[in-house]
Every structure is written in C-alpha cells, then in structure tokens.
Amino acid sequence: MADIEGDIFDIIAEKAAVDRGKIHANAKLEELEVESLDVVEIIFAIEEKFDVDIPFNANDQELEFKTVNDVVKAVEGLIAESAG
C-alpha cells in the first residue's frame, strides 16, 4: 500500500501545485493551501488512477478529508473493498 500513498502524494502535488517535499501523511490540506477546486481535481485524478469511486460531497469536504492521510486511508479502503 506504500505505492498508493506515494501516488496520492504525487497527485496532490500536481493538482494543487504543492511542493512534493511538503506533503506528508499528517499534513493538513488546509495548511498545504489546497483549495476546494483542487480537492475536486485531486478526487477525479485518484478515481481515474485507482479505478475507484470516491463518495465525495463538495459541501462537506472539510469533514471528510482534513489530512493527506485521510485521503490515503479512504482510497486504501475503497481499493480493498473492490478487491474483496
């Protein structure tokens, strides 16, 4: 699952124009200055990369994904479900 984390870090860095070196599991999206539109683009890119559907409500994004690790864990769970 470490590859999943690295891929997600790369997607966040690309879509939100964040220095890859600043991204770590406990980094808060807000602190990385990830905007709401960036989150939507990140979600789309993750769905395409991992062939999963992320249940995402743009109105509740603050509640769902506070940290980079929240995103990673959600994707890992979806991948495990689809493989199950």
ROMAR-289270 format. One record per residue: residue number from 1; residue in one letter; z, x, y of N, C-alpha, C in turn. Coordinates in Angstrom, 2 decimals, always signed. Example, Ala and Ser with C-alpha at 12.3 -4.5 7.8 and 13.67 -1.06 7.14 Angstrom:
! ROMAR-289270
<r><nr>1</nr><rest>A</rest><n_up>+7.80</n_up><n_east>+13.19</n_east><n_north>-5.69</n_north><ca_up>+7.80</ca_up><ca_east>+12.30</ca_east><ca_north>-4.50</ca_north><c_up>+7.80</c_up><c_east>+13.20</c_east><c_north>-3.30</c_north></r>
<r><nr>2</nr><rest>S</rest><n_up>+7.08</n_up><n_east>+12.85</n_east><n_north>-2.25</n_north><ca_up>+7.14</ca_up><ca_east>+13.67</ca_east><ca_north>-1.06</ca_north><c_up>+7.87</c_up><c_east>+12.90</c_east><c_north>+0.03</c_north></r>
! end
This chain:
! ROMAR-289270
<r><nr>1</nr><rest>M</rest><n_up>+0.00</n_up><n_east>+0.82</n_east><n_north>-1.21</n_north><ca_up>+0.00</ca_up><ca_east>+0.00</ca_east><ca_north>+0.00</ca_north><c_up>+0.00</c_up><c_east>+0.86</c_east><c_north>+1.27</c_north></r>
<r><nr>2</nr><rest>A</rest><n_up>+0.20</n_up><n_east>+2.15</n_east><n_north>+1.12</n_north><ca_up>+0.20</ca_up><ca_east>+3.03</ca_east><ca_north>+2.29</ca_north><c_up>-1.15</c_up><c_east>+3.02</c_east><c_north>+2.99</c_north></r>
<r><nr>3</nr><rest>D</rest><n_up>-2.23</n_up><n_east>+2.86</n_east><n_north>+2.23</n_north><ca_up>-3.56</ca_up><ca_east>+2.80</ca_east><ca_north>+2.82</ca_north><c_up>-3.71</c_up><c_east>+1.57</c_east><c_north>+3.71</c_north></r>
<r><nr>4</nr><rest>I</rest><n_up>-3.08</n_up><n_east>+0.48</n_east><n_north>+3.30</n_north><ca_up>-3.13</ca_up><ca_east>-0.74</ca_east><ca_north>+4.09</ca_north><c_up>-2.50</c_up><c_east>-0.49</c_east><c_north>+5.46</c_north></r>
<r><nr>5</nr><rest>E</rest><n_up>-1.36</n_up><n_east>+0.15</n_east><n_north>+5.47</n_north><ca_up>-0.67</ca_up><ca_east>+0.44</ca_east><ca_north>+6.72</ca_north><c_up>-1.55</c_up><c_east>+1.31</c_east><c_north>+7.63</c_north></r>
<r><nr>6</nr><rest>G</rest><n_up>-2.14</n_up><n_east>+2.36</n_east><n_north>+7.07</n_north><ca_up>-3.00</ca_up><ca_east>+3.23</ca_east><ca_north>+7.86</ca_north><c_up>-4.20</c_up><c_east>+2.50</c_east><c_north>+8.42</c_north></r>
<r><nr>7</nr><rest>D</rest><n_up>-4.80</n_up><n_east>+1.64</n_east><n_north>+7.60</n_north><ca_up>-5.95</ca_up><ca_east>+0.86</ca_east><ca_north>+8.07</ca_north><c_up>-5.55</c_up><c_east>-0.08</c_east><c_north>+9.20</c_north></r>
<r><nr>8</nr><rest>I</rest><n_up>-4.40</n_up><n_east>-0.69</n_east><n_north>+9.07</n_north><ca_up>-3.92</ca_up><ca_east>-1.59</ca_east><ca_north>+10.13</ca_north><c_up>-3.62</c_up><c_east>-0.82</c_east><c_north>+11.40</c_north></r>
<r><nr>9</nr><rest>F</rest><n_up>-3.01</n_up><n_east>+0.35</n_east><n_north>+11.27</n_north><ca_up>-2.77</ca_up><ca_east>+1.19</ca_east><ca_north>+12.44</ca_north><c_up>-4.09</c_up><c_east>+1.50</c_east><c_north>+13.14</c_north></r>
<r><nr>10</nr><rest>D</rest><n_up>-5.11</n_up><n_east>+1.85</n_east><n_north>+12.34</n_north><ca_up>-6.43</ca_up><ca_east>+2.17</ca_east><ca_north>+12.90</ca_north><c_up>-7.03</c_up><c_east>+0.97</c_east><c_north>+13.63</c_north></r>
<r><nr>11</nr><rest>I</rest><n_up>-6.91</n_up><n_east>-0.21</n_east><n_north>+13.03</n_north><ca_up>-7.45</ca_up><ca_east>-1.43</ca_east><ca_north>+13.64</ca_north><c_up>-6.74</c_up><c_east>-1.72</c_east><c_north>+14.96</c_north></r>
<r><nr>12</nr><rest>I</rest><n_up>-5.42</n_up><n_east>-1.60</n_east><n_north>+14.97</n_north><ca_up>-4.67</ca_up><ca_east>-1.84</ca_east><ca_north>+16.21</ca_north><c_up>-5.08</c_up><c_east>-0.84</c_east><c_north>+17.28</c_north></r>
<r><nr>13</nr><rest>A</rest><n_up>-5.20</n_up><n_east>+0.42</n_east><n_north>+16.90</n_north><ca_up>-5.60</ca_up><ca_east>+1.45</ca_east><ca_north>+17.87</ca_north><c_up>-6.96</c_up><c_east>+1.14</c_east><c_north>+18.46</c_north></r>
<r><nr>14</nr><rest>E</rest><n_up>-7.91</n_up><n_east>+0.74</n_east><n_north>+17.61</n_north><ca_up>-9.27</ca_up><ca_east>+0.47</ca_east><ca_north>+18.07</ca_north><c_up>-9.34</c_up><c_east>-0.79</c_east><c_north>+18.92</c_north></r>
<r><nr>15</nr><rest>K</rest><n_up>-8.82</n_up><n_east>-1.89</n_east><n_north>+18.41</n_north><ca_up>-8.98</ca_up><ca_east>-3.18</ca_east><ca_north>+19.09</ca_north><c_up>-8.14</c_up><c_east>-3.30</c_east><c_north>+20.36</c_north></r>
<r><nr>16</nr><rest>A</rest><n_up>-6.98</n_up><n_east>-2.64</n_east><n_north>+20.39</n_north><ca_up>-6.10</ca_up><ca_east>-2.76</ca_east><ca_north>+21.56</ca_north><c_up>-6.19</c_up><c_east>-1.51</c_east><c_north>+22.46</c_north></r>
<r><nr>17</nr><rest>A</rest><n_up>-7.06</n_up><n_east>-0.58</n_east><n_north>+22.10</n_north><ca_up>-7.22</ca_up><ca_east>+0.66</ca_east><ca_north>+22.87</ca_north><c_up>-5.89</c_up><c_east>+1.37</c_east><c_north>+23.08</c_north></r>
<r><nr>18</nr><rest>V</rest><n_up>-5.15</n_up><n_east>+1.52</n_east><n_north>+21.96</n_north><ca_up>-3.85</ca_up><ca_east>+2.19</ca_east><ca_north>+21.97</ca_north><c_up>-4.02</c_up><c_east>+3.54</c_east><c_north>+21.30</c_north></r>
<r><nr>19</nr><rest>D</rest><n_up>-3.40</n_up><n_east>+4.57</n_east><n_north>+21.86</n_north><ca_up>-3.42</ca_up><ca_east>+5.89</ca_east><ca_north>+21.25</ca_north><c_up>-2.83</c_up><c_east>+5.79</c_east><c_north>+19.85</c_north></r>
<r><nr>20</nr><rest>R</rest><n_up>-3.58</n_up><n_east>+6.21</n_east><n_north>+18.85</n_north><ca_up>-3.17</ca_up><ca_east>+6.09</ca_east><ca_north>+17.43</ca_north><c_up>-1.82</c_up><c_east>+6.76</c_east><c_north>+17.20</c_north></r>
<r><nr>21</nr><rest>G</rest><n_up>-1.54</n_up><n_east>+7.82</n_east><n_north>+17.93</n_north><ca_up>-0.29</ca_up><ca_east>+8.55</ca_east><ca_north>+17.77</ca_north><c_up>+0.94</c_up><c_east>+7.77</c_east><c_north>+18.20</c_north></r>
<r><nr>22</nr><rest>K</rest><n_up>+0.74</n_up><n_east>+6.74</n_east><n_north>+19.02</n_north><ca_up>+1.86</ca_up><ca_east>+5.92</ca_east><ca_north>+19.48</ca_north><c_up>+2.22</c_up><c_east>+4.80</c_east><c_north>+18.51</c_north></r>
<r><nr>23</nr><rest>I</rest><n_up>+1.37</n_up><n_east>+4.59</n_east><n_north>+17.52</n_north><ca_up>+1.57</ca_up><ca_east>+3.47</ca_east><ca_north>+16.60</ca_north><c_up>+2.40</c_up><c_east>+3.92</c_east><c_north>+15.41</c_north></r>
<r><nr>24</nr><rest>H</rest><n_up>+3.50</n_up><n_east>+3.22</n_east><n_north>+15.18</n_north><ca_up>+4.34</ca_up><ca_east>+3.44</ca_east><ca_north>+14.01</ca_north><c_up>+4.89</c_up><c_east>+2.09</c_east><c_north>+13.59</c_north></r>
<r><nr>25</nr><rest>A</rest><n_up>+5.46</n_up><n_east>+2.02</n_east><n_north>+12.41</n_north><ca_up>+5.89</ca_up><ca_east>+0.75</ca_east><ca_north>+11.82</ca_north><c_up>+6.81</c_up><c_east>-0.06</c_east><c_north>+12.73</c_north></r>
<r><nr>26</nr><rest>N</rest><n_up>+7.73</n_up><n_east>+0.59</n_east><n_north>+13.39</n_north><ca_up>+8.71</ca_up><ca_east>-0.14</ca_east><ca_north>+14.20</ca_north><c_up>+8.27</c_up><c_east>-0.34</c_east><c_north>+15.65</c_north></r>
<r><nr>27</nr><rest>A</rest><n_up>+7.07</n_up><n_east>+0.09</n_east><n_north>+15.98</n_north><ca_up>+6.57</ca_up><ca_east>-0.09</ca_east><ca_north>+17.35</ca_north><c_up>+6.38</c_up><c_east>-1.58</c_east><c_north>+17.62</c_north></r>
<r><nr>28</nr><rest>K</rest><n_up>+6.91</n_up><n_east>-2.03</n_east><n_north>+18.75</n_north><ca_up>+6.72</ca_up><ca_east>-3.42</ca_east><ca_north>+19.14</ca_north><c_up>+5.36</c_up><c_east>-3.56</c_east><c_north>+19.81</c_north></r>
<r><nr>29</nr><rest>L</rest><n_up>+4.65</n_up><n_east>-4.63</n_east><n_north>+19.44</n_north><ca_up>+3.32</ca_up><ca_east>-4.86</ca_east><ca_north>+20.01</ca_north><c_up>+3.39</c_up><c_east>-4.93</c_east><c_north>+21.53</c_north></r>
<r><nr>30</nr><rest>E</rest><n_up>+4.45</n_up><n_east>-5.54</n_east><n_north>+22.03</n_north><ca_up>+4.61</ca_up><ca_east>-5.66</ca_east><ca_north>+23.48</ca_north><c_up>+4.73</c_up><c_east>-4.27</c_east><c_north>+24.13</c_north></r>
<r><nr>31</nr><rest>E</rest><n_up>+5.48</n_up><n_east>-3.39</n_east><n_north>+23.50</n_north><ca_up>+5.64</ca_up><ca_east>-2.04</ca_east><ca_north>+24.04</ca_north><c_up>+4.34</c_up><c_east>-1.24</c_east><c_north>+24.00</c_north></r>
<r><nr>32</nr><rest>L</rest><n_up>+3.49</n_up><n_east>-1.56</n_east><n_north>+23.03</n_north><ca_up>+2.18</ca_up><ca_east>-0.90</ca_east><ca_north>+22.94</ca_north><c_up>+1.18</c_up><c_east>-1.52</c_east><c_north>+23.91</c_north></r>
<r><nr>33</nr><rest>E</rest><n_up>+1.64</n_up><n_east>-2.54</n_east><n_north>+24.63</n_north><ca_up>+0.81</ca_up><ca_east>-3.27</ca_east><ca_north>+25.60</ca_north><c_up>-0.38</c_up><c_east>-3.95</c_east><c_north>+24.94</c_north></r>
<r><nr>34</nr><rest>V</rest><n_up>-0.12</n_up><n_east>-4.50</n_east><n_north>+23.74</n_north><ca_up>-1.14</ca_up><ca_east>-5.27</ca_east><ca_north>+23.03</ca_north><c_up>-1.16</c_up><c_east>-6.67</c_east><c_north>+23.64</c_north></r>
<r><nr>35</nr><rest>E</rest><n_up>-2.28</n_up><n_east>-7.03</n_east><n_north>+24.21</n_north><ca_up>-2.44</ca_up><ca_east>-8.34</ca_east><ca_north>+24.87</ca_north><c_up>-2.76</c_up><c_east>-9.42</c_east><c_north>+23.85</c_north></r>
<r><nr>36</nr><rest>S</rest><n_up>-2.64</n_up><n_east>-10.67</n_east><n_north>+24.25</n_north><ca_up>-2.88</ca_up><ca_east>-11.77</ca_east><ca_north>+23.32</ca_north><c_up>-4.32</c_up><c_east>-11.78</c_east><c_north>+22.79</c_north></r>
<r><nr>37</nr><rest>L</rest><n_up>-5.28</n_up><n_east>-11.46</n_east><n_north>+23.64</n_north><ca_up>-6.67</ca_up><ca_east>-11.39</ca_east><ca_north>+23.17</ca_north><c_up>-6.83</c_up><c_east>-10.26</c_east><c_north>+22.16</c_north></r>
<r><nr>38</nr><rest>D</rest><n_up>-6.13</n_up><n_east>-9.15</n_east><n_north>+22.39</n_north><ca_up>-6.16</ca_up><ca_east>-8.04</ca_east><ca_north>+21.44</ca_north><c_up>-5.63</c_up><c_east>-8.49</c_east><c_north>+20.08</c_north></r>
<r><nr>39</nr><rest>V</rest><n_up>-4.57</n_up><n_east>-9.28</n_east><n_north>+20.09</n_north><ca_up>-3.98</ca_up><ca_east>-9.77</ca_east><ca_north>+18.83</ca_north><c_up>-5.01</c_up><c_east>-10.58</c_east><c_north>+18.05</c_north></r>
<r><nr>40</nr><rest>V</rest><n_up>-5.73</n_up><n_east>-11.44</n_east><n_north>+18.75</n_north><ca_up>-6.75</ca_up><ca_east>-12.25</ca_east><ca_north>+18.09</ca_north><c_up>-7.83</c_up><c_east>-11.35</c_east><c_north>+17.47</c_north></r>
<r><nr>41</nr><rest>E</rest><n_up>-8.29</n_up><n_east>-10.35</n_east><n_north>+18.21</n_north><ca_up>-9.30</ca_up><ca_east>-9.43</ca_east><ca_north>+17.69</ca_north><c_up>-8.75</c_up><c_east>-8.62</c_east><c_north>+16.52</c_north></r>
<r><nr>42</nr><rest>I</rest><n_up>-7.49</n_up><n_east>-8.23</n_east><n_north>+16.60</n_north><ca_up>-6.86</ca_up><ca_east>-7.49</ca_east><ca_north>+15.51</ca_north><c_up>-6.80</c_up><c_east>-8.36</c_east><c_north>+14.26</c_north></r>
<r><nr>43</nr><rest>I</rest><n_up>-6.40</n_up><n_east>-9.61</n_east><n_north>+14.42</n_north><ca_up>-6.32</ca_up><ca_east>-10.54</ca_east><ca_north>+13.28</ca_north><c_up>-7.70</c_up><c_east>-10.70</c_east><c_north>+12.63</c_north></r>
<r><nr>44</nr><rest>F</rest><n_up>-8.73</n_up><n_east>-10.93</n_east><n_north>+13.44</n_north><ca_up>-10.09</ca_up><ca_east>-11.08</ca_east><ca_north>+12.89</ca_north><c_up>-10.52</c_up><c_east>-9.83</c_east><c_north>+12.14</c_north></r>
<r><nr>45</nr><rest>A</rest><n_up>-10.25</n_up><n_east>-8.66</n_east><n_north>+12.71</n_north><ca_up>-10.64</ca_up><ca_east>-7.41</ca_east><ca_north>+12.06</ca_north><c_up>-9.89</c_up><c_east>-7.21</c_east><c_north>+10.74</c_north></r>
<r><nr>46</nr><rest>I</rest><n_up>-8.61</n_up><n_east>-7.55</n_east><n_north>+10.73</n_north><ca_up>-7.81</ca_up><ca_east>-7.42</ca_east><ca_north>+9.49</ca_north><c_up>-8.33</c_up><c_east>-8.38</c_east><c_north>+8.44</c_north></r>
<r><nr>47</nr><rest>E</rest><n_up>-8.62</n_up><n_east>-9.61</n_east><n_north>+8.83</n_north><ca_up>-9.14</ca_up><ca_east>-10.60</ca_east><ca_north>+7.87</ca_north><c_up>-10.45</c_up><c_east>-10.10</c_east><c_north>+7.25</c_north></r>
<r><nr>48</nr><rest>E</rest><n_up>-11.31</n_up><n_east>-9.55</n_east><n_north>+8.08</n_north><ca_up>-12.59</ca_up><ca_east>-9.04</ca_east><ca_north>+7.58</ca_north><c_up>-12.39</c_up><c_east>-7.83</c_east><c_north>+6.67</c_north></r>
<r><nr>49</nr><rest>K</rest><n_up>-11.54</n_up><n_east>-6.90</n_east><n_north>+7.08</n_north><ca_up>-11.32</ca_up><ca_east>-5.66</ca_east><ca_north>+6.32</ca_north><c_up>-10.72</c_up><c_east>-5.94</c_east><c_north>+4.95</c_north></r>
<r><nr>50</nr><rest>F</rest><n_up>-9.73</n_up><n_east>-6.84</n_east><n_north>+4.89</n_north><ca_up>-8.99</ca_up><ca_east>-7.06</ca_east><ca_north>+3.65</ca_north><c_up>-9.36</c_up><c_east>-8.36</c_east><c_north>+2.93</c_north></r>
<r><nr>51</nr><rest>D</rest><n_up>-10.32</n_up><n_east>-9.11</n_east><n_north>+3.49</n_north><ca_up>-10.78</ca_up><ca_east>-10.36</ca_east><ca_north>+2.89</ca_north><c_up>-9.60</c_up><c_east>-11.32</c_east><c_north>+2.63</c_north></r>
<r><nr>52</nr><rest>V</rest><n_up>-8.80</n_up><n_east>-11.53</n_east><n_north>+3.69</n_north><ca_up>-7.68</ca_up><ca_east>-12.46</ca_east><ca_north>+3.63</ca_north><c_up>-7.77</c_up><c_east>-13.41</c_east><c_north>+4.82</c_north></r>
<r><nr>53</nr><rest>D</rest><n_up>-7.07</n_up><n_east>-14.52</n_east><n_north>+4.72</n_north><ca_up>-6.95</ca_up><ca_east>-15.45</ca_east><ca_north>+5.84</ca_north><c_up>-5.51</c_up><c_east>-15.40</c_east><c_north>+6.33</c_north></r>
<r><nr>54</nr><rest>I</rest><n_up>-5.35</n_up><n_east>-15.01</n_east><n_north>+7.58</n_north><ca_up>-4.02</ca_up><ca_east>-14.92</ca_east><ca_north>+8.16</ca_north><c_up>-3.72</c_up><c_east>-16.20</c_east><c_north>+8.91</c_north></r>
<r><nr>55</nr><rest>P</rest><n_up>-2.70</n_up><n_east>-16.94</n_east><n_north>+8.46</n_north><ca_up>-2.34</ca_up><ca_east>-18.15</ca_east><ca_north>+9.20</ca_north><c_up>-1.74</c_up><c_east>-17.74</c_east><c_north>+10.54</c_north></r>
<r><nr>56</nr><rest>F</rest><n_up>-2.49</n_up><n_east>-17.97</n_east><n_north>+11.58</n_north><ca_up>-2.10</ca_up><ca_east>-17.46</ca_east><ca_north>+12.90</ca_north><c_up>-2.25</c_up><c_east>-18.55</c_east><c_north>+13.93</c_north></r>
<r><nr>57</nr><rest>N</rest><n_up>-1.20</n_up><n_east>-18.76</n_east><n_north>+14.70</n_north><ca_up>-1.24</ca_up><ca_east>-19.71</ca_east><ca_north>+15.80</ca_north><c_up>-1.06</c_up><c_east>-18.90</c_east><c_north>+17.07</c_north></r>
<r><nr>58</nr><rest>A</rest><n_up>-2.08</n_up><n_east>-18.83</n_east><n_north>+17.87</n_north><ca_up>-2.05</ca_up><ca_east>-18.02</ca_east><ca_north>+19.09</ca_north><c_up>-0.90</c_up><c_east>-18.43</c_east><c_north>+20.01</c_north></r>
<r><nr>59</nr><rest>N</rest><n_up>-0.50</n_up><n_east>-19.67</n_east><n_north>+19.94</n_north><ca_up>+0.60</ca_up><ca_east>-20.14</ca_east><ca_north>+20.79</ca_north><c_up>+1.96</c_up><c_east>-19.63</c_east><c_north>+20.33</c_north></r>
<r><nr>60</nr><rest>D</rest><n_up>+2.06</n_up><n_east>-19.22</n_east><n_north>+19.06</n_north><ca_up>+3.33</ca_up><ca_east>-18.76</ca_east><ca_north>+18.51</ca_north><c_up>+3.33</c_up><c_east>-17.28</c_east><c_north>+18.16</c_north></r>
<r><nr>61</nr><rest>Q</rest><n_up>+2.36</n_up><n_east>-16.52</n_east><n_north>+18.66</n_north><ca_up>+2.21</ca_up><ca_east>-15.14</ca_east><ca_north>+18.23</ca_north><c_up>+3.45</c_up><c_east>-14.30</c_east><c_north>+18.45</c_north></r>
<r><nr>62</nr><rest>E</rest><n_up>+4.21</n_up><n_east>-14.57</n_east><n_north>+19.51</n_north><ca_up>+5.41</ca_up><ca_east>-13.78</ca_east><ca_north>+19.75</ca_north><c_up>+6.40</c_up><c_east>-13.95</c_east><c_north>+18.60</c_north></r>
<r><nr>63</nr><rest>L</rest><n_up>+6.42</n_up><n_east>-15.12</n_east><n_north>+18.00</n_north><ca_up>+7.35</ca_up><ca_east>-15.39</ca_east><ca_north>+16.92</ca_north><c_up>+6.91</c_up><c_east>-14.77</c_east><c_north>+15.61</c_north></r>
<r><nr>64</nr><rest>E</rest><n_up>+5.61</n_up><n_east>-14.62</n_east><n_north>+15.42</n_north><ca_up>+5.10</ca_up><ca_east>-14.17</ca_east><ca_north>+14.14</ca_north><c_up>+5.00</c_up><c_east>-12.65</c_east><c_north>+14.03</c_north></r>
<r><nr>65</nr><rest>F</rest><n_up>+4.53</n_up><n_east>-12.01</n_east><n_north>+15.06</n_north><ca_up>+4.28</ca_up><ca_east>-10.57</ca_east><ca_north>+15.00</ca_north><c_up>+4.92</c_up><c_east>-9.87</c_east><c_north>+16.19</c_north></r>
<r><nr>66</nr><rest>K</rest><n_up>+6.13</n_up><n_east>-9.40</n_east><n_north>+15.99</n_north><ca_up>+6.81</ca_up><ca_east>-8.64</ca_east><ca_north>+17.05</ca_north><c_up>+6.51</c_up><c_east>-7.16</c_east><c_north>+16.95</c_north></r>
<r><nr>67</nr><rest>T</rest><n_up>+6.46</n_up><n_east>-6.66</n_east><n_north>+15.70</n_north><ca_up>+6.24</ca_up><ca_east>-5.23</ca_east><ca_north>+15.49</ca_north><c_up>+4.99</c_up><c_east>-5.00</c_east><c_north>+14.65</c_north></r>
<r><nr>68</nr><rest>V</rest><n_up>+4.56</n_up><n_east>-3.75</n_east><n_north>+14.64</n_north><ca_up>+3.43</ca_up><ca_east>-3.37</ca_east><ca_north>+13.80</ca_north><c_up>+3.78</c_up><c_east>-3.65</c_east><c_north>+12.33</c_north></r>
<r><nr>69</nr><rest>N</rest><n_up>+5.02</n_up><n_east>-3.38</n_east><n_north>+11.95</n_north><ca_up>+5.45</ca_up><ca_east>-3.62</ca_east><ca_north>+10.58</ca_north><c_up>+5.36</c_up><c_east>-5.10</c_east><c_north>+10.19</c_north></r>
<r><nr>70</nr><rest>D</rest><n_up>+5.60</n_up><n_east>-6.01</n_east><n_north>+11.14</n_north><ca_up>+5.44</ca_up><ca_east>-7.44</ca_east><ca_north>+10.86</ca_north><c_up>+4.00</c_up><c_east>-7.73</c_east><c_north>+10.42</c_north></r>
<r><nr>71</nr><rest>V</rest><n_up>+3.06</n_up><n_east>-7.11</n_east><n_north>+11.09</n_north><ca_up>+1.65</ca_up><ca_east>-7.31</ca_east><ca_north>+10.75</ca_north><c_up>+1.36</c_up><c_east>-6.73</c_east><c_north>+9.36</c_north></r>
<r><nr>72</nr><rest>V</rest><n_up>+1.83</n_up><n_east>-5.52</n_east><n_north>+9.12</n_north><ca_up>+1.60</ca_up><ca_east>-4.85</ca_east><ca_north>+7.83</ca_north><c_up>+2.19</c_up><c_east>-5.68</c_east><c_north>+6.70</c_north></r>
<r><nr>73</nr><rest>K</rest><n_up>+3.42</n_up><n_east>-6.12</n_east><n_north>+6.83</n_north><ca_up>+4.08</ca_up><ca_east>-6.89</ca_east><ca_north>+5.76</ca_north><c_up>+3.35</c_up><c_east>-8.21</c_east><c_north>+5.50</c_north></r>
<r><nr>74</nr><rest>A</rest><n_up>+2.90</n_up><n_east>-8.86</n_east><n_north>+6.56</n_north><ca_up>+2.16</ca_up><ca_east>-10.12</ca_east><ca_north>+6.38</ca_north><c_up>+0.87</c_up><c_east>-9.89</c_east><c_north>+5.60</c_north></r>
<r><nr>75</nr><rest>V</rest><n_up>+0.16</n_up><n_east>-8.84</n_east><n_north>+5.95</n_north><ca_up>-1.10</ca_up><ca_east>-8.54</ca_east><ca_north>+5.26</ca_north><c_up>-0.83</c_up><c_east>-8.14</c_east><c_north>+3.81</c_north></r>
<r><nr>76</nr><rest>E</rest><n_up>+0.17</n_up><n_east>-7.29</n_east><n_north>+3.58</n_north><ca_up>+0.51</ca_up><ca_east>-6.91</ca_east><ca_north>+2.21</ca_north><c_up>+0.85</c_up><c_east>-8.13</c_east><c_north>+1.37</c_north></r>
<r><nr>77</nr><rest>G</rest><n_up>+1.58</n_up><n_east>-9.08</n_east><n_north>+1.95</n_north><ca_up>+1.93</ca_up><ca_east>-10.30</ca_east><ca_north>+1.22</ca_north><c_up>+0.70</c_up><c_east>-11.14</c_east><c_north>+0.89</c_north></r>
<r><nr>78</nr><rest>L</rest><n_up>-0.22</n_up><n_east>-11.25</n_east><n_north>+1.84</n_north><ca_up>-1.44</ca_up><ca_east>-12.02</ca_east><ca_north>+1.61</ca_north><c_up>-2.31</c_up><c_east>-11.37</c_east><c_north>+0.54</c_north></r>
<r><nr>79</nr><rest>I</rest><n_up>-2.39</n_up><n_east>-10.05</n_east><n_north>+0.56</n_north><ca_up>-3.18</ca_up><ca_east>-9.34</ca_east><ca_north>-0.44</ca_north><c_up>-2.55</c_up><c_east>-9.52</c_east><c_north>-1.82</c_north></r>
<r><nr>80</nr><rest>A</rest><n_up>-1.23</n_up><n_east>-9.43</n_east><n_north>-1.90</n_north><ca_up>-0.54</ca_up><ca_east>-9.63</ca_east><ca_north>-3.19</ca_north><c_up>-0.76</c_up><c_east>-11.04</c_east><c_north>-3.71</c_north></r>
<r><nr>81</nr><rest>E</rest><n_up>-0.72</n_up><n_east>-12.03</n_east><n_north>-2.82</n_north><ca_up>-0.96</ca_up><ca_east>-13.42</ca_east><ca_north>-3.23</ca_north><c_up>-2.36</c_up><c_east>-13.60</c_east><c_north>-3.79</c_north></r>
<r><nr>82</nr><rest>S</rest><n_up>-3.35</n_up><n_east>-13.03</n_east><n_north>-3.10</n_north><ca_up>-4.74</ca_up><ca_east>-13.21</ca_east><ca_north>-3.54</ca_north><c_up>-5.02</c_up><c_east>-12.47</c_east><c_north>-4.84</c_north></r>
<r><nr>83</nr><rest>A</rest><n_up>-4.27</n_up><n_east>-11.40</n_east><n_north>-5.10</n_north><ca_up>-4.45</ca_up><ca_east>-10.64</ca_east><ca_north>-6.34</ca_north><c_up>-3.69</c_up><c_east>-11.26</c_east><c_north>-7.50</c_north></r>
<r><nr>84</nr><rest>G</rest><n_up>-2.66</n_up><n_east>-12.06</n_east><n_north>-7.15</n_north><ca_up>-1.72</ca_up><ca_east>-12.61</ca_east><ca_north>-8.11</ca_north><c_up>-2.30</c_up><c_east>-13.48</c_east><c_north>-9.14</c_north></r>
! end
